[in-house]
Amino acid sequence: MLRPARMKRVQLLILEKDEKRVTRALGRLKLLHLESARQAEATTLEDRPQHKNQQFAAQTLLARVTEMLTALEVEAEGPEASGEYLSPDEITEQLRPLELQVDSLRHSQNELQRQRTETSGMLADLEGFVGLGVPIERLDDFSFLHFAVGRLPSLSLGEVAEAIGDDVILLPRGTSGDAMRVVAVTSKKGRFALESELEKAGFVADHPAAEAEGLAEDLVEHGRRQLADIEMRWRAIDKVREELAEEHGPRLRLWRRTVENELRILEASSLFGYTDAACVIGGWVPVENVNRVTETVLAETDGRAVIELDDPQADAEPPSKFQHHPLIRPFTMLVSGYGFPGYREIEPTMFVAISFLIMFAFMFGDVGHGGTLLVIGLIMKWRGRKEKIRDVGVILSAAGVASMIMGLLYGSYFGIPHLVPPLWVEPIEDPMTMMLAAILGGTALMSVGLVFNIVNRLRHGDYVHGIFDRFGLVGAVMFWAALWLAVWALWRGPEDLPTGPVIWIMIIGIVMLFLREPLLVFMRRRQGHKAESMLEAVITAFVEIMEVFIGYLANTLSFLRLAAYALSHSALLLATMAMSDVLSQMGPGGRPLAVVMFIVGNLIIIALEGLVAGIQAIRLEWYEFFGKFYSGTGRAYRPFEAD
């Protein structure tokens, strides 16, 4: 419960001809965390270079299958075809004809897209020429007139009309986006003056295709018929694609899973070691699952296997596997977000679950708000498709229940004042009690972290830091002595404080912490190791003493944020109720507004305050609790999985 699952080092020696069968069986078991057998073995083991080529071929095939799924717009999840197992080579053979069909469809669609783009562009260019009553090819044949057809920014139209004077006819022809379509007619003599003014105003000329002949109206009608024909052919291709997707989609999903599985097996094989005719497989297995692994290997090889089981050596770092009840397991997300525990390190998920819920509820205590979180969490738990979503649902549900319990203690029900008397205290009316409770709870959590650190250090044989360290036994005793003195002063008053014992504890602790660094430097030099100067050691010791007092004080005061956010939660509820009361007194029309204000206000508080309370609780866990003992440098247990 307070440490990761115990592991056994497993090494399997099997015949190479049994490799595929044993690998698939181990993949189905999902219990063996693979590691390189070649690195662990003292003797020289070979690898199989052909595995890299096979792995590359499988990756290429997987990319091709995925590409077909994308091209046919087949949903990633769905029914799979049933049938016999196909090897990657057989999948490749059956995939090729489908790829040719899809490539043909793509080529046709690309050509249609090109035609669509060209035709749409032609229609856009011809739009300004509609209604002129002059064939396109004859616009430049007039001896005395010059036509300018195009688009002009709408804001520039008046300025251009004023600048060109009376020698130009400027005809607006409707809008095109943010621009105004215009036709400008002037004499051949005034052509250059007109074009100069138009250019200054941002004029963009329309240029119909060189082969365009006839009236613009006829050309536009022809272009629209072309677009309609293109759309009809596009829909026909889409229908063929849908038929291919319906026919081949289940098969493609099966092929994708088959190739992914084959790729996992090949990736696993890259960790194996080989002799002339044997294969060596190494890894870690939880102690309670060792028998299942050995029985499976012996059954798949008909007893032709040598199995070695070893406890982890002192210098080994096995992977860490969480082991918790299903209701506690989701809280491992909060732990693994910081890092995985080392194999010999205390695994704090149980304490994190309890302390997180307490701190969250302390900041977010309300029966109504907690009930809302409970409902949301249960929906996510029951309806979530992914395991992470369901795990978040469990955490939200637990946080909702904790908030409801704290809401009973606060007497808070959606912030409605004096609905039910509090069982403990109303936060907004007694902030000192809230701050004192936050400090005491925080020091309790810090004390647990200090105990965990001492245990971790002593378990690793690090007696120096386990005892003579600011987070070791000496620092912890100093912290507890100061805490005891503060509690005495609050409980019995500042008179007759037992300062004598506390002062001696502080003095002895300061001396022990101060002497640690100089003594370590002295011992390293006696042993012939390189070490810093004694002056540097003294300065380091002095800084460490300062960190003890400043660090513990800052860590303790950091928990005041629990009370601060609890008070802000109550204040926001009070403000919401006050605004609802004001609206309700505005006559008959104000009562519906008051209800809306009450509902919307509470929803906003649930969303914002709930998020803030969750973030702050996680922050206190990571920085004030984990910072005392938890390294988070372990490796996650990831068993090999394959079908």
HUHUKA-V127772 format. One record per run of one state. SS is the DSSP state (a for helix, b for strand, c for the rest). FROM is the first residue (numbers start at 0). TO is the last residue. Records with the same first field share a line. If there is no record, write none. Layout:
BEGIN
SS->FROM-TO / FROM-TO
END
This chain:
BEGIN
c->0-1 / 3-5 / 29-31 / 35-35 / 40-44 / 46-47 / 71-86 / 129-134 / 138-143 / 167-167 / 176-177 / 187-189 / 200-202 / 205-214 / 269-271 / 274-276 / 301-303 / 311-318 / 320-324 / 329-330 / 336-338 / 340-344 / 346-347 / 363-365 / 383-385 / 410-425 / 429-429 / 459-461 / 467-471 / 492-497 / 526-532 / 558-558 / 584-586 / 629-631 / 634-634 / 636-642
b->2-2 / 6-14 / 32-34 / 45-45 / 144-152 / 168-175 / 178-186 / 203-204 / 272-273 / 277-285 / 304-310 / 319-319 / 339-339 / 345-345 / 632-633 / 635-635
a->15-28 / 36-39 / 48-70 / 87-128 / 135-137 / 153-166 / 190-199 / 215-268 / 286-300 / 325-328 / 331-335 / 348-362 / 366-382 / 386-409 / 426-428 / 430-458 / 462-466 / 472-491 / 498-525 / 533-557 / 559-583 / 587-628
END
